[in-house]
Amino acid sequence: MNKVKVLFMCTGNSARSQIAESLLRRYAGDKFDVYSAGLEPKGINPYTKQVMQEIGITLEGHYAKHLREYMGKLNFGFLITVCADAEEKCPATFPGVSHRLHWSFDDPAAFIGSDEEKLQKFRDVRERIDQKIKDWLTNPSNNKN
């Protein structure tokens, strides 16, 4: 069985796309090959690592990747942008993409507050992404190209 490839994309590949990649892999790694990338990779945010560790997901081996690492090299069943900036700046024509979706989530790294408030913002975004992925997976048309 060929798995459908899914690429999550945001600007820095430091938080939202990394979270989405990890959660989809956890819930449906048997059905999807999951990737993430950014338009301007910045490295994985330490808060991202912490909030994923809290739910038993390690980001060991993950790193921020540029979109060029995949563009034109792999065929994706789904390209899912997870921030407005990436949706706006992503090339309109992306070779090898069957379906393009946009799920907008706030950038937790842009939040200003105390360490605990920032951590809570990352948790909130993680939970919103988690729910969106669970909802998306209940739609049977997502299991095909």
Protein Blocks (a to p, Z undefined) as FASTA:
>chain_A
ZZdddddddfkopmmmmmmmmmmmmmmmmmpccddddfbdgbjafklmmmmmmnopafeh
iacddfklmgopaccfbdcdfbfklmmmpcfbaghiabdcddddddfklpgcdfklmmmm
mmmmmmmmmmmmmmmmmpmklmcZZ
